[in-house]
């Protein structure tokens, strides 16, 4: 199987429509063997009251890119990905600009994926480091309620 970076990025950006990723303006911009990269603008829509990047927005970016990255390793016809734990260390404040999240696989098991997500700014300053654990489950039939 060949790796089609453009197809992966187009898919990730397309399925993000009408979701939190679209609300936060998260864009998937790079992919490769064992990694996925997304960006998010830092402006008042993701600030906390003191005018800084909200930690929750940072964690949403990390979980979005880490969860999407797990889809690179699973057969989506029969499997689903569920984030089951995320931890974040916020290291530097950010008021404006763009942050970039790079998810790299740490452990790829049949039922558990562990990702390290480093979030940096335009000057390659480390803003946050996150760890995300995803569980891989058999796809269940969805019932409309």
Phi and psi in degrees as a GROMACS rama.xvg file:
@    title "Ramachandran Plot"
@    xaxis  label "Phi"
@    yaxis  label "Psi"
@TYPE xy
-91.4629  153.68  UNK-2
-92.314  119.528  UNK-3
-112.017  90.4118  UNK-4
-57.209  -46.5286  UNK-5
-63.7955  -39.6616  UNK-6
-63.2107  -43.3882  UNK-7
-62.9624  -47.5122  UNK-8
-64.2556  -43.1531  UNK-9
-60.889  -43.1744  UNK-10
-62.776  -49.3894  UNK-11
-59.0342  -43.1692  UNK-12
-70.3657  -34.778  UNK-13
-68.9049  -45.0294  UNK-14
-73.4024  -9.11731  UNK-15
-81.9514  -9.33249  UNK-16
-64.0548  140.017  UNK-17
61.5036  34.2484  UNK-18
-131.994  179.396  UNK-19
-58.9436  -35.3783  UNK-20
-60.2191  -40.8098  UNK-21
-67.8301  -41.9106  UNK-22
-57.7997  -40.7424  UNK-23
-86.8921  -0.629997  UNK-24
60.876  38.2208  UNK-25
-78.0617  131.03  UNK-26
-124.577  132.25  UNK-27
-84.4827  126.023  UNK-28
-123.383  -16.2428  UNK-29
-156.618  151.302  UNK-30
-151.883  151.909  UNK-31
-162.487  -174.634  UNK-32
-63.8926  108.951  UNK-33
84.5942  11.0487  UNK-34
-150.312  157.436  UNK-35
-144.677  141.881  UNK-36
-125.543  137.105  UNK-37
-138.192  154.734  UNK-38
-119.713  159.055  UNK-39
-147.696  129.417  UNK-40
-70.7249  146.65  UNK-41
-107.586  113.458  UNK-42
-152.693  -171.664  UNK-43
-59.9717  -23.3816  UNK-44
-70.876  -15.9843  UNK-45
-122.164  16.6267  UNK-46
-84.8946  153.597  UNK-47
-91.0736  174.674  UNK-48
-56.6319  -23.6011  UNK-49
-86.1327  5.65445  UNK-50
83.222  19.0499  UNK-51
-111.445  157.772  UNK-52
-53.7568  125.01  UNK-53
-71.2633  133.782  UNK-54
-59.3364  -33.4868  UNK-55
-65.8906  -37.3714  UNK-56
-67.0078  -38.6121  UNK-57
-62.1283  -44.8464  UNK-58
-66.8331  -37.7376  UNK-59
-61.7921  -40.3479  UNK-60
-61.7072  -47.8146  UNK-61
-61.4269  -45.75  UNK-62
-67.8061  -35.3104  UNK-63
-62.951  -47.4218  UNK-64
-73.2272  -37.0566  UNK-65
-69.3882  -38.4599  UNK-66
-69.3097  -43.9476  UNK-67
-60.8453  -37.6884  UNK-68
-62.8143  -35.5815  UNK-69
-62.279  -30.03  UNK-70
-63.8121  -19.4296  UNK-71
-67.5805  -19.1847  UNK-72
-110.077  -1.59419  UNK-73
-120.56  156.652  UNK-74
-84.1975  105.012  UNK-75
-71.7326  -9.29065  UNK-76
-72.0471  -28.6494  UNK-77
-122.19  -9.93225  UNK-78
-124.939  155.198  UNK-79
-124.603  156.138  UNK-80
-113.415  133.217  UNK-81
-131.311  124.502  UNK-82
-70.9266  128.315  UNK-83
-115.57  -17.0217  UNK-84
-158.405  139.206  UNK-85
-139.288  139.479  UNK-86
-130.443  142.201  UNK-87
-136.305  138.683  UNK-88
-115.808  115.026  UNK-89
-91.5818  119.012  UNK-90
-106.987  -25.5787  UNK-91
-147.681  141.226  UNK-92
-79.5482  155.966  UNK-93
-143.562  130.364  UNK-94
-102.616  -36.3088  UNK-95
-156.965  170.95  UNK-96
110.29  -140.493  UNK-97
-138.682  140.325  UNK-98
-112.735  148.679  UNK-99
-121.945  127.354  UNK-100
-106.782  126.208  UNK-101
-117.11  114.222  UNK-102
-95.0113  127.363  UNK-103
-124.622  135.164  UNK-104
-69.6712  133.756  UNK-105
-104.91  -42.1247  UNK-106
-142.103  128.939  UNK-107
-121.778  90.2469  UNK-108
-95.8824  179.751  UNK-109
-70.4504  -32.4875  UNK-110
-119.613  -10.9972  UNK-111
-134.19  132.623  UNK-112
-117.952  135.012  UNK-113
-116.023  127.76  UNK-114
-120.509  142.823  UNK-115
-106.304  128.693  UNK-116
-120.005  117.229  UNK-117
-102.1  130.578  UNK-118
-112.516  121.858  UNK-119
-124.669  166.111  UNK-120
-103.36  -171.994  UNK-121
-63.0877  -22.5082  UNK-122
-98.7898  14.5073  UNK-123
65.7986  21.406  UNK-124
-73.7183  136.562  UNK-125
-78.1007  116.61  UNK-126
-92.5751  -46.9361  UNK-127
-150.34  153.647  UNK-128
-125.501  127.715  UNK-129
-125.456  154.799  UNK-130
-125.76  127.541  UNK-131
-124.31  131.415  UNK-132
-109.781  124.678  UNK-133
-112.447  140.656  UNK-134
-102.262  137.938  UNK-135
-102.36  120.431  UNK-136
-120.265  154.606  UNK-137
-63.7529  139.976  UNK-138
-65.48  133.584  UNK-139
-106.66  151.044  UNK-140
-67.2694  131.474  UNK-141
-87.3893  137.272  UNK-142
-112.38  128.248  UNK-143
-76.5474  137.978  UNK-144
